[in-house]
Amino acid sequence: MRKLFIFLLILPFSAVAQMKFGHFSYSEVLDAMPQYKNATANYNKLKQRCNDEIERNKLELTRNYVAFLDGQRDFPEPILRKRQKELQQMIDNSVAFRDQLNVWLLQAKDSLYAPCYRLVDAAVERVCVDMELAYAVDTDNGAYRFVNPAMGENITQDIINAILNPEAPVRKPGVEETAADASGEVDGGSVDVPEEETAVVPPLEHVETVDSIK
């Protein structure tokens, strides 16, 4: 960042003024990607399975707790202390199991979405290089209230096209996109966008099952 600032200082003012940049909506690009939709569907399936297991664990713990309450009046003192200790161990194991499952789910989410993020980054780089833009900014979350069209180029659709139609050339700055460009019917253009990757979900081996923690 410091080197970029020094570089801008030594440039003539006219050269800095002529530098154009790109701006795009990261979320809009992701929503247009089939790869992102597939990753979201797979993540939701994993999340539902984890939630179902956590709920089953809670129900089993509740049944054991109710059984303890029903029988504690009739338990001899040694048995009562033993049952109390067992119940507390089940509660501790249940909390630990839930925490381990949540950590695994976060790791699985990162693995599922990482190929999508790399695909977007590669498309952004290609679009910026081909359009001779100095840099690109993400306009999501209201970080940029206004972008002067004379200085900033909206490249959201260009990035989407580079991902969906990698064989199509990137449009020139200031040229409106045509229907042929959007549909990918234009020939030519080499692509540096990486091929779609298969996400590797971390194994569940380190997460204890409900049955194993009893």
Phi, psi and chi 1 to 4 in degrees:
 res  aa     phi    psi   chi1   chi2   chi3   chi4
   1 MET       -  -41.2 -173.8   67.0 -176.9      -
   2 ARG   -65.2  -39.4 -176.9  179.1  178.7 -177.0
   3 LYS   -64.7  -39.2  -68.5 -178.5  179.4  179.1
   4 LEU   -64.1  -40.7  175.2   61.1      -      -
   5 PHE   -63.5  -43.8  179.1   72.3      -      -
   6 ILE   -65.1  -39.5  -64.8  175.2      -      -
   7 PHE   -60.5  -42.9  171.9   71.9      -      -
   8 LEU   -66.8  -33.0  -67.0  176.5      -      -
   9 LEU   -66.8  -36.8  -75.3  178.6      -      -
  10 ILE   -85.4  -11.6   62.9  177.1      -      -
  11 LEU   -74.9  147.2  -80.9  176.7      -      -
  12 PRO   -60.5  147.4  -21.0   31.2      -      -
  13 PHE   -59.1  -38.0  179.1   77.3      -      -
  14 SER   -64.0  -35.3   59.0      -      -      -
  15 ALA   -68.6  -40.8      -      -      -      -
  16 VAL   -64.2  -39.8  175.7      -      -      -
  17 ALA   -65.0  -29.4      -      -      -      -
  18 GLN   -82.4  -11.8  -68.0  175.2    1.0      -
  19 MET   -69.0  128.1  -68.2  176.2   61.1      -
  20 LYS  -108.9  153.8  -64.6 -161.5   67.0  173.0
  21 PHE  -129.9  165.3   65.7   92.0      -      -
  22 GLY  -106.5  149.9      -      -      -      -
  23 HIS  -134.9  144.8   60.6   91.4      -      -
  24 PHE  -154.8  164.2   67.4  100.6      -      -
  25 SER   -99.9  111.8  169.3      -      -      -
  26 TYR   -61.9  -42.4 -155.6  103.6      -      -
  27 SER   -66.3  -36.7   59.9      -      -      -
  28 GLU   -66.1  -38.0 -173.3  175.5  -21.5      -
  29 VAL   -64.3  -46.4  171.8      -      -      -
  30 LEU   -61.8  -42.0  -71.6  176.1      -      -
  31 ASP   -64.5  -23.0  -71.2  -19.7      -      -
  32 ALA   -87.2   -5.3      -      -      -      -
  33 MET   -93.1  125.2  -65.1  173.2   56.3      -
  34 PRO   -60.8  -33.9  -21.0   32.1      -      -
  35 GLN   -62.6  -38.2  -60.2   92.2  -29.8      -
  36 TYR   -70.6  -38.1 -174.5   76.5      -      -
  37 LYS   -63.8  -40.9  -68.0 -177.8  174.4   64.9
  38 ASN   -66.1  -41.9  -69.3  -23.3      -      -
  39 ALA   -62.9  -40.7      -      -      -      -
  40 THR   -64.6  -41.9  -60.0      -      -      -
  41 ALA   -63.5  -42.5      -      -      -      -
  42 ASN   -66.7  -39.5  -69.5  -27.7      -      -
  43 TYR   -65.2  -41.9  170.1   71.9      -      -
  44 ASN   -63.4  -35.1  -72.1  -24.1      -      -
  45 LYS   -65.5  -45.4  -69.7  178.3 -178.1  178.0
  46 LEU   -63.1  -41.8  -70.1  176.6      -      -
  47 LYS   -63.1  -40.6 -175.3  177.6 -179.6  179.9
  48 GLN   -65.6  -40.0 -174.5   60.1   50.5      -
  49 ARG   -63.3  -40.8  -71.6  176.2   58.7 -171.4
  50 CYS   -66.2  -43.1  -69.6      -      -      -
  51 ASN   -63.8  -38.3  -71.5  -22.2      -      -
  52 ASP   -63.4  -40.7  -69.5  -15.8      -      -
  53 GLU   -68.5  -39.7 -176.2   62.4   22.9      -
  54 ILE   -63.8  -40.7  -70.0  175.0      -      -
  55 GLU   -66.0  -40.8 -173.3   61.7   26.6      -
  56 ARG   -62.5  -38.9 -172.0  179.4   77.6   88.3
  57 ASN   -63.5  -42.5 -170.0   18.3      -      -
  58 LYS   -63.6  -41.9  -71.9  169.9   58.3  178.3
  59 LEU   -65.1  -40.4  -68.6  174.9      -      -
  60 GLU   -66.0  -40.1 -172.9  170.2   -4.9      -
  61 LEU   -65.2  -38.8 -178.3   59.9      -      -
  62 THR   -63.8  -41.3  -60.3      -      -      -
  63 ARG   -62.2  -42.2  -75.3 -164.9  -62.9  -92.5
  64 ASN   -66.2  -36.7  -77.9  -83.7      -      -
  65 TYR   -67.9  -42.0 -178.2   68.8      -      -
  66 VAL   -64.3  -40.9  171.1      -      -      -
  67 ALA   -63.0  -36.7      -      -      -      -
  68 PHE   -66.9  -42.9  170.5   77.3      -      -
  69 LEU   -63.7  -39.0  -67.1  178.8      -      -
  70 ASP   -67.4  -31.9  -69.9  -18.0      -      -
  71 GLY  -104.6   -4.2      -      -      -      -
  72 GLN   -65.4  -28.3   65.5  176.6  -18.9      -
  73 ARG   -68.8  -28.4  -65.2  179.6 -179.5  178.2
  74 ASP   -97.4   -5.8  -58.7  -34.5      -      -
  75 PHE   -75.7  134.3  -69.6  150.7      -      -
  76 PRO   -62.5  158.4  -20.8   32.1      -      -
  77 GLU   -54.8  -46.9 -174.3   64.8   22.4      -
  78 PRO   -60.9  -40.8  -23.1   35.2      -      -
  79 ILE   -68.5  -39.1  -64.1  178.7      -      -
  80 LEU   -59.9  -46.3  178.9   62.0      -      -
  81 ARG   -63.9  -38.2  -70.9 -162.2  -61.0  -90.5
  82 LYS   -64.7  -44.1  177.2  177.9  178.3  -64.5
  83 ARG   -66.1  -38.0  -66.3  -67.6 -179.0   89.0
  84 GLN   -62.4  -43.3  -73.2  175.9  -29.4      -
  85 LYS   -64.9  -41.6 -175.5  176.7 -179.8  180.0
  86 GLU   -64.5  -41.3  -70.2  175.0  -12.4      -
  87 LEU   -64.8  -41.8 -175.3   60.4      -      -
  88 GLN   -64.7  -37.4 -175.7   59.8   51.2      -
  89 GLN   -64.9  -38.5 -174.5   63.2   46.3      -
  90 MET   -64.5  -39.5  -70.9 -174.7   62.9      -
  91 ILE   -64.4  -45.6  -65.8  174.0      -      -
  92 ASP   -62.5  -43.2  -66.1  -18.6      -      -
  93 ASN   -65.4  -36.2  -72.6  -18.7      -      -
  94 SER   -64.5  -43.3  177.6      -      -      -
  95 VAL   -64.7  -43.5  172.5      -      -      -
  96 ALA   -63.6  -41.0      -      -      -      -
  97 PHE   -62.1  -44.5  169.6   73.3      -      -
  98 ARG   -62.7  -42.5 -178.1 -165.9   60.3 -163.3
  99 ASP   -65.3  -42.1  -67.8  -17.4      -      -
 100 GLN   -63.3  -39.7  -70.2  175.8   -1.1      -
 101 LEU   -66.6  -39.0 -154.6   55.0      -      -
 102 ASN   -65.8  -39.4  -73.6  -25.7      -      -
 103 VAL   -64.0  -44.6  169.0      -      -      -
 104 TRP   -61.8  -39.2  176.8   85.8      -      -
 105 LEU   -65.0  -38.6 -170.3   59.8      -      -
 106 LEU   -64.0  -41.2  -72.0  175.1      -      -
 107 GLN   -64.9  -40.2  -65.9  173.7  -14.4      -
 108 ALA   -64.4  -39.3      -      -      -      -
 109 LYS   -62.6  -44.8 -177.0  177.9 -178.3 -179.9
 110 ASP   -60.7  -41.6  -70.0  -19.1      -      -
 111 SER   -67.2  -36.7  -63.3      -      -      -
 112 LEU   -71.4  -38.9  -71.9  169.6      -      -
 113 TYR   -90.1  -18.9  -75.7  119.0      -      -
 114 ALA   -55.3  -44.5      -      -      -      -
 115 PRO   -60.8  -34.2  -24.3   35.3      -      -
 116 CYS   -66.1  -43.4  -61.0      -      -      -
 117 TYR   -65.1  -39.5  -61.0  147.5      -      -
 118 ARG   -65.8  -36.1  -74.1 -167.1  -72.4  -91.3
 119 LEU   -65.2  -42.0 -161.8   60.3      -      -
 120 VAL   -65.3  -45.1  173.6      -      -      -
 121 ASP   -59.7  -41.5  -69.5  -16.2      -      -
 122 ALA   -66.5  -38.9      -      -      -      -
 123 ALA   -67.6  -39.5      -      -      -      -
 124 VAL   -61.1  -44.9  171.3      -      -      -
 125 GLU   -61.7  -44.6  180.0  178.3   -8.5      -
 126 ARG   -63.5  -45.2  179.3 -159.4  167.7 -167.8
 127 VAL   -62.6  -44.7  169.0      -      -      -
 128 CYS   -64.0  -41.4  -74.3      -      -      -
 129 VAL   -66.5  -46.7  170.1      -      -      -
 130 ASP   -67.9  -32.1  -72.1   -0.3      -      -
 131 MET   -92.6    1.9  -63.8 -178.5   68.7      -
 132 GLU    56.4   47.5  -61.6 -178.4  -11.2      -
 133 LEU   -97.5  142.1  -57.9  174.2      -      -
 134 ALA   -67.6  -38.4      -      -      -      -
 135 TYR  -165.9  175.5   56.3   90.8      -      -
 136 ALA  -134.0  143.4      -      -      -      -
 137 VAL  -123.2  148.7  -64.0      -      -      -
 138 ASP   -91.3  120.5  178.6   10.1      -      -
 139 THR   -93.5    8.8   54.7      -      -      -
 140 ASP   -66.9  163.2  -74.7  -13.8      -      -
 141 ASN    65.3   19.4  -57.3  -39.8      -      -
 142 GLY    67.1   23.5      -      -      -      -
 143 ALA   -68.9  -29.8      -      -      -      -
 144 TYR  -121.4  111.6  -63.1   86.0      -      -
 145 ARG   -77.7  -28.5  -59.9  -63.4 -176.6 -178.1
 146 PHE  -152.3  138.3  170.8   74.6      -      -
 147 VAL  -127.0  121.3  175.0      -      -      -
 148 ASN   -66.3  117.2 -169.8  -29.5      -      -
 149 PRO   -62.8  -17.7   20.9  -31.7      -      -
 150 ALA   -74.9  -19.4      -      -      -      -
 151 MET  -115.5  -29.8  -57.7  177.9   66.3      -
 152 GLY  -113.8  137.0      -      -      -      -
 153 GLU  -108.9  126.2 -169.3   86.7   20.9      -
 154 ASN   -75.9  112.5 -171.0  -20.7      -      -
 155 ILE  -114.2   17.8   57.5  173.7      -      -
 156 THR   -57.1  -52.4  -59.3      -      -      -
 157 GLN   -67.9  -31.2 -170.0   58.9   49.8      -
 158 ASP   -65.1  -39.7  -59.9  -74.6      -      -
 159 ILE   -67.0  -42.5  -63.6  171.3      -      -
 160 ILE   -59.7  -44.5  -65.7  173.7      -      -
 161 ASN   -64.1  -37.5  -69.3  -18.0      -      -
 162 ALA   -65.4  -28.0      -      -      -      -
 163 ILE   -84.6  -46.1  -64.7  173.2      -      -
 164 LEU   -78.4  -33.9  -59.5 -176.3      -      -
 165 ASN  -127.2   70.4  -52.5  -54.4      -      -
 166 PRO   -64.2  -17.6   22.4  -32.6      -      -
 167 GLU   -83.5  -15.2  -62.9  -59.8  -32.9      -
 168 ALA   -79.9  141.6      -      -      -      -
 169 PRO   -71.9  154.8   27.9  -35.4      -      -
 170 VAL   -78.7  139.2  177.5      -      -      -
 171 ARG   -67.1  160.7   69.6  177.9  175.4   88.5
 172 LYS   -81.1  148.6  -61.4  -59.2 -179.5 -178.5
 173 PRO   -57.9  137.1  -22.5   32.7      -      -
 174 GLY    84.2   -6.8      -      -      -      -
 175 VAL   -96.3  127.2  177.7      -      -      -
 176 GLU   -68.3  143.0  -67.7  -64.9  -29.8      -
 177 GLU   -72.9  136.6 -176.3 -177.2   41.8      -
 178 THR   -96.5  169.1   64.2      -      -      -
 179 ALA   -63.1  -34.9      -      -      -      -
 180 ALA   -65.9  -37.9      -      -      -      -
 181 ASP   -62.6  -44.9  -66.0  -29.1      -      -
 182 ALA   -67.2  -31.6      -      -      -      -
 183 SER   -87.6   -8.5   62.4      -      -      -
 184 GLY    81.4   22.0      -      -      -      -
 185 GLU   -87.2   -5.7  -63.4  174.8   -2.6      -
 186 VAL   -81.4  134.9 -179.9      -      -      -
 187 ASP   -88.3  161.0  -64.2  -32.1      -      -
 188 GLY    97.7  170.9      -      -      -      -
 189 GLY    95.9  121.9      -      -      -      -
 190 SER   -88.6  156.3   60.0      -      -      -
 191 VAL  -123.5  134.0 -177.8      -      -      -
 192 ASP  -106.1    3.5  -66.2  -32.1      -      -
 193 VAL   -70.1  129.2  177.4      -      -      -
 194 PRO   -67.0  154.9   25.2  -34.4      -      -
 195 GLU   -66.4  155.8  -63.1 -179.6   -2.4      -
 196 GLU   -60.8  131.7 -178.1  178.8   -7.7      -
 197 GLU   -98.1  155.4  -56.9  176.1   45.4      -
 198 THR   -95.2  119.9  -58.4      -      -      -
 199 ALA   -67.7  139.8      -      -      -      -
 200 VAL  -105.7  108.9  178.8      -      -      -
 201 VAL   -81.2  131.2  178.1      -      -      -
 202 PRO   -59.8  144.8   20.6  -31.8      -      -
 203 PRO   -66.9  156.5   25.8  -34.8      -      -
 204 LEU   -93.8   10.0 -108.3  175.7      -      -
 205 GLU   -63.3  -33.1  -63.7  173.9   -5.3      -
 206 HIS   -82.0   -5.0   68.0  -75.2      -      -
 207 VAL   -95.2  121.3  179.2      -      -      -
 208 GLU   -71.1  140.8  -63.3  177.1  -81.2      -
 209 THR   -83.0  165.2   63.0      -      -      -
 210 VAL   -61.3  -40.4  176.7      -      -      -
 211 ASP   -66.1  -34.1  -65.1  -27.4      -      -
 212 SER   -76.8  -16.1   66.7      -      -      -
 213 ILE   -97.0    2.4   63.9  177.2      -      -
 214 LYS   -74.6      -  -71.2 -176.7 -178.4  179.9
